[in-house]
């Protein structure tokens, strides 16, 4: 029987533990579950292994010293090529990095979804991915072609955090933008999965103005639903909102100066989500 899975962001984080492997959905600076990441920052969780197509989620967690190991294809803000906190953390050797090709990430998650130990892929062959990850192994096709392939290990997750446009209270989730960003794989590869959304709607509303292909998450793979309007900020969540480029520039400028970062943290990250959204609104009033 379906049940009401609504939670607050802080209740979601209360289900997590230090040392976990946490997958974070979205892609770069697009549809990241930032309200959940900010809730995580308000907790004392640390020593995390983070699996992500990285953006400011990785940057904020790195700046706060919460990451022990990062599994990622990149860490970018899209309009800013490299996430500044990620760059600084890597330069000081703050965490272990497993750098995979984008397709290798996808197939690693797919292997975890299907409870397989690995998936064979061509991606990564004859590239430095094999050099920087000496633990990666290859396998030989058992068929007549005898092709050598990379054996990408399963990226099994303790928990997944994703953000979508719409969801119902049971955990069915819908994206309305141009790309699902593998959020379904993150959820199905995890022991527990939590989705924040711009708006919780009745189940019947999910198909009212969009096709069935937009129903990305199935309730069986979701443990909690958080209504978080603008919960992806400052990343994009189209069509609900675009990336906040002005605020992102402010974030990047602050990230590159220790004193400015202390001021940024005090202003935007010292309170709860309502305080954050109010501070962002005030920032834009000042900029206008």
N, C-alpha and C positions, 0 to 999 in steps of 0.2 A: 504494500500500500504506500502511496506517496505520502510524504510528510513535509511539514514546514521546516526548512533548513536555514531560515534567516538568522543571521548573527551580526554582531558588530565587528569592526576591524580588530579591536582589542581582544574580543573573544576568540577570533581566529588565531591571533598570535599566542593566546593562552594555550592553544592546542599544540604549539611547537615547542621544541626543546633545543638547547645548545648542542652543537655537534651534528645536527641533522644535515641531510642533503636536500636542498630546497631548489626546485625548479621555478623559474620566474618567466611567465609568458611575455608576449609582445615581441617587438623587434626594434632594436635601436632606441629611437625616441618616439616610438609609435605604440600606442595602446598598452602601456606598461601599468601594472597594478600599483600605482604609486601610493594610494591611500593605505594599502596593506604594507608597503615598504616603510612608509612613515610610521605606521603602528609598530612595525618590527623595531624601528629605531628607538621608539619610546620604551621598549622592553630592555631586558638585560641579556638577551640571547646573543651568543657569540660562537666562535669556532665553527662557522658554517661552511659547508661545501655548497656553492651556488652554481647552478646550471642555467645558462641564459644566453640568448642572443642579445648581448649586453647593451645597456643604455644607462640612463641616470640611476636606475635601480642598482646596478653594479657600482656606479660612482659613489652614491650615498653610503652604501654598505661598506665600501672600501675606505671611505673617509672616516667612518666611525670605527674602523678596525674590527668589523664583524666577520670578515671572510678569512677562512683558513686555506681554502682551495677554490679556484674558479675554473669551471669548464665552460668555454665560450668559443664562438667563432670570431667574435669581434666585440668591441665596446665603443659605441659611437653615439653621437647625438644627431646623426644624419646631416643637418645643415652645418654642424661642427664635426669634422671628421673623426677626431679622437676624444673620448670622454676624459676630461682633465684629471679627475680624481683617480681614474684607472691608471693613467699614465704615471702620475706621481707615485701611486702604490707599487706599480711594477718597477719603477726606477729605484725604489728603496727596498725591493724584495719583500714586500709586506705579506704576500701569499703565494702559494704554489699555483701555477697556471698550466692547465691542459688546453692547448689551443688546437681546435679541430676545424676542418673545412665545414662550411655551412651544411652541405649534404651529409657529411659524416655525423653531424649533430642530429639531423633529422632521422637518420637510420639508427643511430644509437638510441634515440627515444622510441623509434618503432620497434626495435628489438626488445626494449623493456615492456612495451605495450603487449607484445605477444609472448612475453616470458621466455625469450630466447637469450642465450648467453652473448650472442653477437649477430651482426648482419654483415654479409659480404658486399663491398662496394668498390667501384673503381676510383672514386674520388680520393685524392691524397697520394696516389701512386706517382712516383717520379717527382715528388714535390718535397719541400722542406718540412711539411707536416710530419713526415716519417722521421725526419732528423730531430726535430724538437720534441717528439714524443717517442723515445726509443722503446717504450713499453708496447707500442702497437705491433701487432703481428699480422702476417699475411697467411692466406689459405689458398690451396690450389683446387680448382674445380675438379670434382670427381668424374666429370664427363669428358667426352673426347677432345674438347677444346683445351683442357688442362690450363685454363687461364688463371693467372695469379691475381688475387683480389685482397684488398685490405679487410681484415676482420675487425669491424668497429664494435667495441664492447658495449653491452646494454647500459644505458644511462638510467638506472633505476633510481627513483626519487622517494624520499620519505614523505614529502609534501610538495604540492604545486600551488602557486598563486597566479591567477590570471585576471584580466579585466576585459569585460565585454560590454556591448551597448545595452543589451536587455537580458533579463533572466526572469524566470518565475520563482516562486518560493520553494519549489521542489528541486531546483538545480538545473533545469533545462536552460541553456544559454545561447544567445543569438548575437552574431556580429552583423553589422550593417555597413561596414566599410569595405575596402577593396580586397582585403587579405585576411585569412584566418590566423596567420603567423604561428601555426602548429600548436595553438593553445589546447586543442583537443588531445594531441599527443602528450603534452605535459601532464594533463589531468589523468589520462589513462595509464601513464607510466608511473604514477605516484600511489603510495599507500593511502594518502588522503589528499583531497583537492578542494580548493576554496576559490570561489569566483566573486569578485566585486563587479558591480555593473552601474551604469549611469542611471538606470531606472528598473525597479522591479515591476513587472506587469502581470496581468492574468495570463494563464497559459494560452487561452484563446487568442490573445493579442499578438502572440509571437509570430503567427502566420498571416496576420491581417493585411499588412502592407509589404510583405517580403516573401520570397520563395522558400521552400523547405530546405534548400541547400544552405541557408543562413543559420539553421539550427545546428550550431557547432558542438555544443556540449549536451550530453545525455545525463539525466538526473542520476543514473546508476553510478556515475563516476565523479559525482560532486558531493562533498560533505557539508559545505556551508556556503551561503549566499549573503553578500553584503551589499546593500544599496549605498552607493557612494557617488553622488552627482559630482562631476568633474574629478572623479577619483583617479583618473589617469594623468591629471595635470602634473607637470607642465608638458607631458608628451601629448600626442594627438589621439583623438578618439572620434574620428569622422564617422558619420556626419554630425555627431553631437558637438564636437569642438575640434578645432585645429590645434596644432602645436603652438604653444605660447612662446613665440620667438623672442619677444622682448624680455620675458622672464628668463628664458634659457640663456640669453646673452648675459643677463645679470648673474645668473648661476655660474657661468663659465668665468666671468671676470672675478667673482668672489673666490672661486675654487683655486685661482692662481695666486692668491694673496692671503697669507695666514690671518692677518688682521681683518680683512674683509670677510673671510670665511667665518670667523668668530661672530662678526656682526650679522651675517646671513643666518647662521645657526640660531642666534638669539632671537632674531626677528621671525623666522619662518619655521623653525624646527623645535622650538622649546615648548610648544603647547600641543593641544589636540588637533584633530582634523578641522574642526570649525575655526579654530584660531588660525590655522594655516590658510584656509580659504579666505578669511577676513583680511589677513595680512597681504595676500596676493591682490585682493581687490583694492586695498589701500595703496599698494605699490603702483597699480595702474592709474589710480586717480592722481598720484604724484607725477606720473609720466605724461599724463594727458596735457 
